[in-house]
Amino acid sequence: MLIQLERLDDAFNLKATNEQGNTVETDASPAIGGGGKGMRPMEMLLSSLGACSSIDVIDILRKMRQPLNDIKVTLNGEREKDKTPALFTDIHVTFNLYGDLDIDKAKRAVDMSMEKYCSVAKILEKTAKITWETNILEK
């Protein structure tokens, strides 16, 4: 895995590019001179947790032959106060799954991701308490 970063302005705006040419922009907080031109690194980390677990859940539900129409994930992270570095201490993830899904299978898929398969969750659980909930919605 290779990521290359390049600076886009004279402040903190950076572009990360992977080996396939996909890009994402990051920036620092306006409080330290960032311009709000991209996600901050800790926001990217939370986003990575959501993306990692979503990929797992979609894959597991496919294998369970569950008709998932859509998935929306909300993540709320709390960080240490007045510390540098300020690590995540608590993260809550809400999985909203859309479709005519068996609730037990849906919850099992989410639990399997968060407890076993999601690499990002396994890294973050070393410093943060991660909780989650699963909702089934019609769509």
DSSP file (Angstrom, degrees, kcal/mol; ACC not computed):
  #  RESIDUE AA STRUCTURE BP1 BP2  ACC     N-H-->O    O-->H-N    N-H-->O    O-->H-N    TCO  KAPPA ALPHA  PHI   PSI    X-CA   Y-CA   Z-CA
    1    1 A M              0   0    0      0, 0.0     2,-0.4     0, 0.0    17,-0.0   0.000 360.0 360.0 360.0 129.5    0.0    0.0    0.0
    2    2 A L        -     0   0    0      2,-0.0    17,-0.6     0, 0.0     2,-0.4  -0.994 360.0-178.9-132.8 129.9    1.4    3.3   -1.1
    3    3 A I  E     -A   18   0A   0     -2,-0.4     2,-0.4    15,-0.2    15,-0.2  -0.993   9.6-160.2-125.0 134.0    0.0    6.8   -0.4
    4    4 A Q  E     -A   17   0A   0     13,-2.6    13,-2.7    -2,-0.4     2,-0.4  -0.953   5.5-157.8-114.8 136.2    1.6   10.0   -1.6
    5    5 A L  E     -A   16   0A   0     -2,-0.4     2,-0.4    11,-0.2    11,-0.2  -0.899   9.4-176.9-111.2 139.7    0.9   13.4   -0.1
    6    6 A E  E     -A   15   0A   0      9,-2.0     9,-2.6    -2,-0.4     2,-0.3  -0.997  27.8-118.8-134.8 144.0    1.4   16.8   -1.8
    7    7 A R  E     -A   14   0A   0     -2,-0.4     7,-0.2     7,-0.2     5,-0.1  -0.624  21.5-171.6 -80.9 133.1    0.9   20.3   -0.4
    8    8 A L        +     0   0    0      5,-3.3     2,-0.2    -2,-0.3     6,-0.2   0.601  65.9  11.0-103.3 -14.8   -1.7   22.3   -2.3
    9    9 A D  S    S-     0   0    0      4,-0.8    -2,-0.0     2,-0.1     0, 0.0  -0.803  87.6 -88.5-146.3-171.6   -1.3   25.7   -0.7
   10   10 A D  S    S+     0   0    0     -2,-0.2    -3,-0.0    -3,-0.0     2,-0.0   0.316 111.8  44.9 -89.9  11.3    1.1   27.6    1.5
   11   11 A A  S    S-     0   0    0      2,-0.1    23,-0.1    17,-0.0    -2,-0.1   0.280 119.4 -52.0-117.2-115.3   -0.8   26.4    4.7
   12   12 A F  S    S+     0   0    0     21,-0.3     2,-0.5    16,-0.1    22,-0.1   0.342  81.3 125.1-119.0   4.4   -2.1   23.0    5.6
   13   13 A N        +     0   0    0     14,-0.1    -5,-3.3    12,-0.1    -4,-0.8  -0.567  37.0 175.8 -74.3 120.4   -4.1   21.8    2.6
   14   14 A L  E     -AB   7  26A   0     12,-2.4    12,-2.6    -2,-0.5     2,-0.5  -0.896  24.8-146.0-125.5 152.9   -2.8   18.4    1.4
   15   15 A K  E     -AB   6  25A   0     -9,-2.6    -9,-2.0    -2,-0.3     2,-0.4  -0.986  11.5-157.9-119.1 126.5   -3.9   15.9   -1.3
   16   16 A A  E     -AB   5  24A   0      8,-2.9     8,-1.6    -2,-0.5     2,-0.4  -0.874  10.0-169.4-101.2 134.8   -3.3   12.2   -0.7
   17   17 A T  E     -AB   4  23A   0    -13,-2.7   -13,-2.6    -2,-0.4     6,-0.2  -0.988   6.7-151.7-127.4 130.8   -3.2   10.0   -3.7
   18   18 A N  E >   -A    3   0A   0      4,-2.2     3,-1.8    -2,-0.4   -15,-0.2  -0.341  40.3 -89.8 -91.4-179.7   -3.2    6.2   -3.7
   19   19 A E  T 3  S+     0   0    0    -17,-0.6   -16,-0.1     1,-0.3    -1,-0.1   0.721 126.5  54.7 -64.5 -22.2   -1.7    3.8   -6.2
   20   20 A Q  T 3  S-     0   0    0      2,-0.1    -1,-0.3     0, 0.0     3,-0.1   0.466 120.0-107.0 -89.9  -1.4   -4.9    3.8   -8.3
   21   21 A G    <   +     0   0    0     -3,-1.8     2,-0.2     1,-0.3    -2,-0.1   0.491  70.0 145.7  90.5   3.6   -4.9    7.6   -8.6
   22   22 A N        -     0   0    0      1,-0.0    -4,-2.2    -5,-0.0    -1,-0.3  -0.516  31.3-159.3 -73.2 143.4   -7.8    8.2   -6.2
   23   23 A T  E     -B   17   0A   0     -6,-0.2     2,-0.3    -2,-0.2    -6,-0.2  -0.872  21.2-177.4-128.3 157.7   -7.4   11.3   -4.1
   24   24 A V  E     -B   16   0A   0     -8,-1.6    -8,-2.9    -2,-0.3     2,-0.4  -0.973  20.9-136.4-148.0 140.8   -8.7   12.9   -0.9
   25   25 A E  E     -B   15   0A   0     -2,-0.3    14,-1.4   -10,-0.2     2,-0.3  -0.787  18.3-172.2-101.2 143.0   -7.9   16.4    0.5
   26   26 A T  E     +Bc  14  39A   0    -12,-2.6   -12,-2.4    -2,-0.4     2,-0.3  -0.872   4.7 177.0-124.6 161.7   -7.1   17.1    4.1
   27   27 A D        -     0   0    0     12,-1.6     2,-0.2    -2,-0.3   -14,-0.1  -0.965  27.0-107.0-155.3 165.8   -6.6   20.4    5.9
   28   28 A A        -     0   0    0     -2,-0.3     8,-0.8     1,-0.1    10,-0.2  -0.461  49.0 -78.0 -92.4 168.9   -6.0   21.6    9.4
   29   29 A S    > > -     0   0    0     -2,-0.2     5,-2.5     1,-0.1     3,-1.7  -0.364  35.3-124.4 -62.3 141.7   -8.4   23.3   11.8
   30   30 A P  G > 5S+     0   0    0      0, 0.0     3,-1.2     0, 0.0    -1,-0.1   0.785 108.3  72.7 -57.4 -25.5   -9.0   27.0   11.1
   31   31 A A  G 3 5S+     0   0    0      1,-0.3    -2,-0.0     2,-0.1    -3,-0.0   0.766 106.1  34.8 -62.4 -24.5   -7.9   27.6   14.7
   32   32 A I  G < 5S-     0   0    0     -3,-1.7    -1,-0.3     0, 0.0    -3,-0.1   0.260 136.1 -78.4-114.1  11.8   -4.3   26.9   13.6
   33   33 A G  T < 5S+     0   0    0     -3,-1.2   -21,-0.3    -4,-0.3    -2,-0.1   0.508  80.6 143.9 108.8   5.9   -4.5   28.4   10.1
   34   34 A G      < -     0   0    0     -5,-2.5    -1,-0.3   -23,-0.1    -5,-0.1  -0.340  44.5-141.9 -72.1 160.9   -6.3   25.7    8.1
   35   35 A G        -     0   0    0     -2,-0.0    -1,-0.1    -6,-0.0    -6,-0.1   0.328  34.2-114.5-108.8   7.1   -8.6   26.8    5.4
   36   36 A G  S    S+     0   0    0     -8,-0.8    -7,-0.1     1,-0.1    -9,-0.1   0.815  73.4 134.2  66.2  28.7  -11.4   24.2    5.7
   37   37 A K  S    S+     0   0    0     -9,-0.2     2,-0.3   -11,-0.1   -12,-0.1   0.443  70.7   1.3 -91.7  -0.6  -10.5   22.8    2.3
   38   38 A G  S    S-     0   0    0    -10,-0.2   -12,-0.3   -14,-0.1   -11,-0.2  -0.972  92.8 -62.9-168.2 175.5  -10.6   19.2    3.4
   39   39 A M  B     -c   26   0A   0    -14,-1.4   -12,-1.6    -2,-0.3    -2,-0.1  -0.408  50.8-116.5 -70.2 147.4  -11.2   16.8    6.2
   40   40 A R    >>  -     0   0    0    -14,-0.2     4,-2.2    -2,-0.1     3,-0.6  -0.508  32.1-106.5 -76.9 155.6   -9.0   17.0    9.2
   41   41 A P  H 3> S+     0   0    0      0, 0.0     4,-1.9     0, 0.0     5,-0.1   0.854 119.8  49.5 -55.5 -40.3   -6.9   13.9    9.9
   42   42 A M  H 3> S+     0   0    0      2,-0.2     4,-1.9     1,-0.2     5,-0.1   0.830 109.7  52.4 -71.5 -29.2   -9.0   12.7   12.9
   43   43 A E  H <> S+     0   0    0     -3,-0.6     4,-2.6     2,-0.2    -1,-0.2   0.880 107.8  52.6 -66.8 -38.1  -12.2   13.2   10.9
   44   44 A M  H  X S+     0   0    0     -4,-2.2     4,-2.6     2,-0.2    -2,-0.2   0.886 106.1  53.8 -62.9 -38.1  -10.6   11.0    8.3
   45   45 A L  H  X S+     0   0    0     -4,-1.9     4,-1.9     2,-0.2    -2,-0.2   0.929 110.3  45.4 -64.1 -44.8   -9.9    8.4   10.9
   46   46 A L  H  X S+     0   0    0     -4,-1.9     4,-2.2     1,-0.2    -2,-0.2   0.917 112.7  51.8 -62.6 -41.9  -13.5    8.3   12.0
   47   47 A S  H  X S+     0   0    0     -4,-2.6     4,-2.7     1,-0.2    -2,-0.2   0.886 107.1  53.9 -59.9 -38.8  -14.5    8.2    8.3
   48   48 A S  H  X S+     0   0    0     -4,-2.6     4,-2.9     2,-0.2     5,-0.2   0.883 106.2  51.8 -64.5 -38.7  -12.2    5.3    7.8
   49   49 A L  H  X S+     0   0    0     -4,-1.9     4,-2.4     2,-0.2     5,-0.3   0.937 112.1  46.5 -61.8 -45.8  -13.9    3.4   10.6
   50   50 A G  H  X S+     0   0    0     -4,-2.2     4,-2.0     1,-0.2    -2,-0.2   0.903 115.4  45.2 -63.4 -41.9  -17.3    4.0    9.0
   51   51 A A  H  X S+     0   0    0     -4,-2.7     4,-2.4     2,-0.2    -2,-0.2   0.921 113.2  50.2 -68.0 -44.2  -16.1    3.0    5.6
   52   52 A C  H  X S+     0   0    0     -4,-2.9     4,-1.8     1,-0.2    -2,-0.2   0.939 115.0  42.3 -60.4 -49.0  -14.2   -0.1    6.9
   53   53 A S  H  X S+     0   0    0     -4,-2.4     4,-2.8    -5,-0.2    -1,-0.2   0.867 111.8  55.4 -69.6 -34.8  -17.2   -1.4    8.8
   54   54 A S  H  X S+     0   0    0     -4,-2.0     4,-2.8    -5,-0.3     5,-0.2   0.919 106.3  51.1 -62.7 -42.7  -19.7   -0.6    6.0
   55   55 A I  H  X S+     0   0    0     -4,-2.4     4,-2.3     1,-0.2    -1,-0.2   0.930 112.5  47.1 -59.4 -44.8  -17.7   -2.6    3.6
   56   56 A D  H  X S+     0   0    0     -4,-1.8     4,-3.1     2,-0.2     5,-0.2   0.950 112.6  48.3 -60.0 -49.8  -17.7   -5.5    6.0
   57   57 A V  H  X S+     0   0    0     -4,-2.8     4,-2.7     1,-0.2     5,-0.2   0.912 112.1  48.6 -61.5 -44.7  -21.5   -5.2    6.7
   58   58 A I  H  X S+     0   0    0     -4,-2.8     4,-2.0     1,-0.2    -1,-0.2   0.932 114.8  46.0 -59.7 -46.0  -22.3   -5.0    3.0
   59   59 A D  H  X S+     0   0    0     -4,-2.3     4,-2.1    -5,-0.2    -2,-0.2   0.922 113.9  47.2 -64.4 -45.6  -20.2   -8.1    2.3
   60   60 A I  H  X S+     0   0    0     -4,-3.1     4,-1.8     1,-0.2    -2,-0.2   0.923 111.9  50.0 -64.3 -44.3  -21.6  -10.1    5.2
   61   61 A L  H  <>S+     0   0    0     -4,-2.7     5,-2.9    -5,-0.2    -1,-0.2   0.866 108.6  53.5 -64.7 -34.8  -25.2   -9.3    4.4
   62   62 A R  H ><5S+     0   0    0     -4,-2.0     3,-1.5    -5,-0.2    -1,-0.2   0.936 108.9  48.8 -60.9 -45.3  -24.6  -10.3    0.7
   63   63 A K  H 3<5S+     0   0    0     -4,-2.1    -2,-0.2     1,-0.3    -1,-0.2   0.819 110.3  51.1 -65.1 -29.7  -23.3  -13.7    1.9
   64   64 A M  T 3<5S-     0   0    0     -4,-1.8    -1,-0.3    -5,-0.2    -2,-0.2   0.439 114.3-122.1 -82.6  -0.6  -26.3  -14.0    4.2
   65   65 A R  T < 5 +     0   0    0     -3,-1.5    -3,-0.2     1,-0.2    -2,-0.1   0.887  56.3 157.9  57.7  43.3  -28.5  -13.2    1.1
   66   66 A Q      < -     0   0    0     -5,-2.9     2,-1.9    -6,-0.1    -1,-0.2  -0.840  47.5-122.9 -98.7 134.1  -30.1  -10.2    2.8
   67   67 A P        -     0   0    0      0, 0.0     2,-0.6     0, 0.0    33,-0.5  -0.490  34.9-178.9 -80.4  77.3  -31.6   -7.6    0.5
   68   68 A L        +     0   0    0     -2,-1.9    31,-0.2     1,-0.2     3,-0.1  -0.672   9.9 177.8 -78.5 117.8  -29.7   -4.5    1.7
   69   69 A N        -     0   0    0     29,-3.3     2,-0.3    -2,-0.6    30,-0.2   0.797  65.1 -14.1 -88.2 -32.9  -30.9   -1.5   -0.3
   70   70 A D  E     -D   98   0B   0     28,-1.3    28,-2.7     2,-0.0     2,-0.4  -0.984  53.3-149.7-163.5 161.1  -28.8    1.2    1.4
   71   71 A I  E     -D   97   0B   0     -2,-0.3     2,-0.4    26,-0.2    26,-0.2  -0.993  10.4-178.0-140.7 134.0  -26.5    1.8    4.4
   72   72 A K  E     -D   96   0B   0     24,-2.5    24,-3.1    -2,-0.4     2,-0.4  -0.999   9.3-165.7-132.5 131.0  -25.9    5.1    6.2
   73   73 A V  E     -D   95   0B   0     -2,-0.4     2,-0.5    22,-0.2    22,-0.2  -0.960   5.8-165.1-123.8 132.1  -23.5    5.3    9.1
   74   74 A T  E     -D   94   0B   0     20,-2.3    20,-3.0    -2,-0.4     2,-0.4  -0.967   8.8-166.8-115.8 131.1  -23.1    8.1   11.6
   75   75 A L  E     -D   93   0B   0     -2,-0.5     2,-0.5    18,-0.2    18,-0.2  -0.960   7.2-171.6-121.2 134.8  -20.1    8.3   13.8
   76   76 A N  E     -D   92   0B   0     16,-2.5    16,-2.5    -2,-0.4     2,-0.4  -0.973  11.3-172.8-126.6 116.1  -19.6   10.4   16.9
   77   77 A G  E     -D   91   0B   0     -2,-0.5     2,-0.4    14,-0.2    14,-0.2  -0.903  11.5-159.0-115.6 137.7  -16.2   10.6   18.4
   78   78 A E  E     -D   90   0B   0     12,-3.3    11,-3.1    -2,-0.4    12,-1.4  -0.927  14.3-159.1-110.8 136.8  -15.0   12.2   21.7
   79   79 A R  E     -D   88   0B   0     -2,-0.4     9,-0.2     9,-0.3     8,-0.1  -0.748  31.0 -83.6-113.7 161.0  -11.3   13.0   22.1
   80   80 A E        -     0   0    0      7,-2.4     3,-0.5    -2,-0.3     2,-0.4  -0.298  48.3-122.3 -57.8 143.1   -9.2   13.6   25.2
   81   81 A K  S    S-     0   0    0      1,-0.2     3,-0.1    -3,-0.0    -1,-0.1  -0.734  81.7  -2.4 -93.0 138.9   -9.4   17.2   26.5
   82   82 A D  S    S+     0   0    0     -2,-0.4     2,-0.3     1,-0.2    -1,-0.2   0.821 102.3 119.6  55.2  38.8   -6.3   19.4   26.8
   83   83 A K        -     0   0    0     -3,-0.5    -1,-0.2     4,-0.0     3,-0.1  -0.962  60.0-122.3-131.1 150.8   -3.9   16.7   25.7
   84   84 A T  S    S+     0   0    0     -2,-0.3     2,-0.1     1,-0.3    -3,-0.0  -0.963 105.9  29.4-133.5 118.4   -1.5   16.4   22.8
   85   85 A P  S    S-     0   0    0      0, 0.0     2,-0.9     0, 0.0    -1,-0.3   0.583  90.4-154.7 -72.3 154.3   -1.9   14.1   21.1
   86   86 A A        -     0   0    0     -2,-0.1     2,-0.1    -3,-0.1    -2,-0.1  -0.824  17.3-165.7-101.3  95.2   -5.7   14.1   21.8
   87   87 A L        -     0   0    0     -2,-0.9    -7,-2.4     1,-0.1     2,-0.2  -0.339  28.8 -94.4 -78.4 159.6   -6.7   10.5   21.2
   88   88 A F  E     +D   79   0B   0     -9,-0.2    -9,-0.3     1,-0.2     3,-0.1  -0.553  39.3 175.9 -69.5 137.8  -10.3    9.2   20.8
   89   89 A T  E     +     0   0B   0    -11,-3.1    40,-3.0     1,-0.4     2,-0.4   0.683  68.1  21.1-110.8 -34.0  -11.7    8.0   24.1
   90   90 A D  E     +De  78 129B   0    -12,-1.4   -12,-3.3    38,-0.3     2,-0.4  -1.000  60.4 179.9-140.6 134.8  -15.3    7.2   23.0
   91   91 A I  E     -De  77 130B   0     38,-2.7    40,-2.7    -2,-0.4     2,-0.5  -0.997   6.3-167.4-135.3 129.6  -16.8    6.5   19.6
   92   92 A H  E     -De  76 131B   0    -16,-2.5   -16,-2.5    -2,-0.4     2,-0.5  -0.976   6.0-165.0-118.2 131.8  -20.4    5.7   18.9
   93   93 A V  E     -De  75 132B   0     38,-2.3    40,-2.0    -2,-0.5     2,-0.6  -0.958   4.0-162.3-118.8 127.3  -21.4    4.3   15.6
   94   94 A T  E     -De  74 133B   0    -20,-3.0   -20,-2.3    -2,-0.5     2,-0.6  -0.947   6.2-160.4-110.3 119.3  -25.0    4.2   14.3
   95   95 A F  E     -De  73 134B   0     38,-2.8    40,-3.1    -2,-0.6     2,-0.7  -0.887   3.8-168.8 -99.7 115.4  -25.7    1.9   11.4
   96   96 A N  E     -De  72 135B   0    -24,-3.1   -24,-2.5    -2,-0.6     2,-0.4  -0.925  10.5-170.8-104.1 111.3  -28.9    2.7    9.5
   97   97 A L  E     -De  71 136B   0     38,-3.3    40,-3.3    -2,-0.7     2,-0.5  -0.873   6.7-153.3-107.3 134.6  -29.6   -0.3    7.2
   98   98 A Y  E     +De  70 137B   0    -28,-2.7   -29,-3.3    -2,-0.4   -28,-1.3  -0.907  47.3  56.2-113.3 131.5  -32.4    0.0    4.6
   99   99 A G  S    S-     0   0    0     38,-1.9     2,-1.9    -2,-0.5   -31,-0.1  -0.742  95.7 -56.9 140.4 174.1  -34.3   -3.0    3.2
  100  100 A D  S    S+     0   0    0    -33,-0.5     2,-0.3    -2,-0.2    -2,-0.1  -0.555  77.3 163.2 -84.6  73.3  -36.4   -5.9    4.1
  101  101 A L        -     0   0    0     -2,-1.9     2,-0.6   -35,-0.1    -2,-0.1  -0.676  47.9-115.1-101.9 147.2  -33.7   -7.3    6.4
  102  102 A D     >  -     0   0    0     -2,-0.3     4,-2.6     1,-0.2     5,-0.2  -0.717  27.4-143.1 -73.9 120.4  -33.9   -9.9    9.1
  103  103 A I  H  > S+     0   0    0     -2,-0.6     4,-2.6     1,-0.2     5,-0.2   0.861  97.3  51.7 -59.7 -39.1  -33.0   -7.9   12.3
  104  104 A D  H  > S+     0   0    0      2,-0.2     4,-2.1     1,-0.2    -1,-0.2   0.904 112.5  45.4 -66.0 -40.6  -31.0  -10.7   13.9
  105  105 A K  H  > S+     0   0    0      2,-0.2     4,-2.4     1,-0.2    -2,-0.2   0.894 112.9  51.0 -68.7 -39.2  -28.9  -11.2   10.7
  106  106 A A  H  X S+     0   0    0     -4,-2.6     4,-2.1     2,-0.2    -2,-0.2   0.938 112.2  45.8 -63.6 -46.4  -28.4   -7.5   10.3
  107  107 A K  H  X S+     0   0    0     -4,-2.6     4,-2.9     1,-0.2    -1,-0.2   0.896 111.7  52.7 -63.5 -39.1  -27.2   -7.1   13.9
  108  108 A R  H  X S+     0   0    0     -4,-2.1     4,-2.8    -5,-0.2    -1,-0.2   0.910 107.9  51.2 -62.3 -42.1  -25.0  -10.2   13.6
  109  109 A A  H  X S+     0   0    0     -4,-2.4     4,-2.0     2,-0.2    -2,-0.2   0.920 113.2  44.7 -61.5 -44.6  -23.4   -8.6   10.5
  110  110 A V  H  X S+     0   0    0     -4,-2.1     4,-2.7     2,-0.2     5,-0.3   0.933 113.9  49.5 -65.8 -45.9  -22.7   -5.4   12.3
  111  111 A D  H  X S+     0   0    0     -4,-2.9     4,-2.7     1,-0.2     5,-0.3   0.912 109.6  51.9 -59.6 -43.2  -21.4   -7.2   15.4
  112  112 A M  H  X>S+     0   0    0     -4,-2.8     4,-1.9    -5,-0.2     5,-1.9   0.910 112.2  46.8 -61.1 -42.3  -19.1   -9.4   13.3
  113  113 A S  I  <>S+     0   0    0     -4,-2.0     5,-2.8     3,-0.2    -2,-0.2   0.971 117.7  39.9 -62.4 -54.1  -17.6   -6.3   11.6
  114  114 A M  I  <5S+     0   0    0     -4,-2.7    -2,-0.2     1,-0.2    -1,-0.2   0.812 124.4  37.3 -70.1 -31.1  -17.1   -4.3   14.8
  115  115 A E  I  <5S+     0   0    0     -4,-2.7    -1,-0.2    -5,-0.3    -2,-0.2   0.718 135.7   3.9 -92.7 -22.7  -15.9   -7.2   16.9
  116  116 A K  I  <5S+     0   0    0     -4,-1.9    -3,-0.2    -5,-0.3    -2,-0.1   0.728 123.5  36.5-132.3 -44.7  -13.8   -9.2   14.4
  117  117 A Y  I   <S+     0   0    0     -5,-1.9     2,-0.7    -4,-0.1    -4,-0.2   0.822  80.5  93.0 -97.9 -33.4  -13.3   -8.0   10.9
  118  118 A C     >< -     0   0    0     -5,-2.8     4,-1.9    -6,-0.2     5,-0.2  -0.507  51.9-164.5 -74.2 110.7  -12.9   -4.2   10.8
  119  119 A S  H  > S+     0   0    0     -2,-0.7     4,-1.7     1,-0.2    -1,-0.2   0.856  88.5  54.2 -60.9 -37.9   -9.2   -3.4   11.0
  120  120 A V  H  > S+     0   0    0      1,-0.2     4,-2.6     2,-0.2    -1,-0.2   0.909 107.7  50.1 -66.4 -41.2   -9.8    0.2   11.8
  121  121 A A  H  > S+     0   0    0      1,-0.2     4,-2.4     2,-0.2    -1,-0.2   0.901 107.8  54.4 -62.1 -39.8  -12.0   -0.7   14.7
  122  122 A K  H  < S+     0   0    0     -4,-1.9     4,-0.2     1,-0.2    -1,-0.2   0.861 111.6  44.9 -64.2 -35.0   -9.3   -3.1   16.0
  123  123 A I  H >< S+     0   0    0     -4,-1.7     3,-1.2     1,-0.2     4,-0.2   0.944 115.6  45.8 -70.7 -48.7   -6.8   -0.2   16.0
  124  124 A L  H >X S+     0   0    0     -4,-2.6     4,-2.2     1,-0.3     3,-1.8   0.794  98.5  69.5 -68.8 -29.1   -9.1    2.3   17.6
  125  125 A E  T 3< S+     0   0    0     -4,-2.4    -1,-0.3     1,-0.3    -2,-0.1   0.649  83.9  74.1 -67.1 -11.3  -10.3    0.0   20.3
  126  126 A K  T <4 S+     0   0    0     -3,-1.2    -1,-0.3    -4,-0.2    -2,-0.2   0.769 118.3  12.7 -70.0 -25.0   -6.9    0.1   21.9
  127  127 A T  T <4 S+     0   0    0     -3,-1.8     2,-0.4    -4,-0.2    -2,-0.2   0.546 123.5  58.8-124.7 -15.5   -7.6    3.7   23.1
  128  128 A A  S  < S-     0   0    0     -4,-2.2     2,-0.7   -38,-0.0   -38,-0.3  -0.905  72.0-126.3-124.1 146.0  -11.3    4.2   22.7
  129  129 A K  E     -e   90   0B   0    -40,-3.0   -38,-2.7    -2,-0.4     2,-0.5  -0.813  33.7-159.1 -83.4 118.7  -14.5    2.6   23.9
  130  130 A I  E     +e   91   0B   0     -2,-0.7     2,-0.3   -40,-0.2   -38,-0.2  -0.900  15.0 174.5-107.4 124.2  -16.4    1.8   20.7
  131  131 A T  E     -e   92   0B   0    -40,-2.7   -38,-2.3    -2,-0.5     2,-0.3  -0.854   5.0-175.9-120.7 160.4  -20.2    1.3   20.9
  132  132 A W  E     -e   93   0B   0     -2,-0.3     2,-0.3   -40,-0.2   -38,-0.2  -0.988  14.0-158.2-153.3 161.2  -22.7    0.8   18.2
  133  133 A E  E     -e   94   0B   0    -40,-2.0   -38,-2.8    -2,-0.3     2,-0.5  -0.975  12.1-143.9-139.4 154.0  -26.3    0.4   17.3
  134  134 A T  E     -e   95   0B   0     -2,-0.3     2,-0.4   -40,-0.2   -38,-0.2  -0.978  14.8-175.1-123.8 126.7  -28.1   -1.1   14.4
  135  135 A N  E     -e   96   0B   0    -40,-3.1   -38,-3.3    -2,-0.5     2,-0.5  -0.964  14.1-149.9-120.3 137.8  -31.4    0.3   12.9
  136  136 A I  E     +e   97   0B   0     -2,-0.4     2,-0.3   -40,-0.2   -38,-0.2  -0.934  22.9 179.4-106.0 125.1  -33.4   -1.3   10.2
  137  137 A L  E     -e   98   0B   0    -40,-3.3   -38,-1.9    -2,-0.5     2,-0.3  -0.923  28.1-114.5-126.1 149.9  -35.4    1.2    8.1
  138  138 A E              0   0    0     -2,-0.3   -40,-0.0   -40,-0.2   -38,-0.0  -0.617 360.0 360.0 -82.1 140.5  -37.7    0.8    5.1
  139  139 A K              0   0    0     -2,-0.3    -1,-0.1   -69,-0.0   -41,-0.1   0.276 360.0 360.0-157.6 360.0  -36.6    2.3    1.8
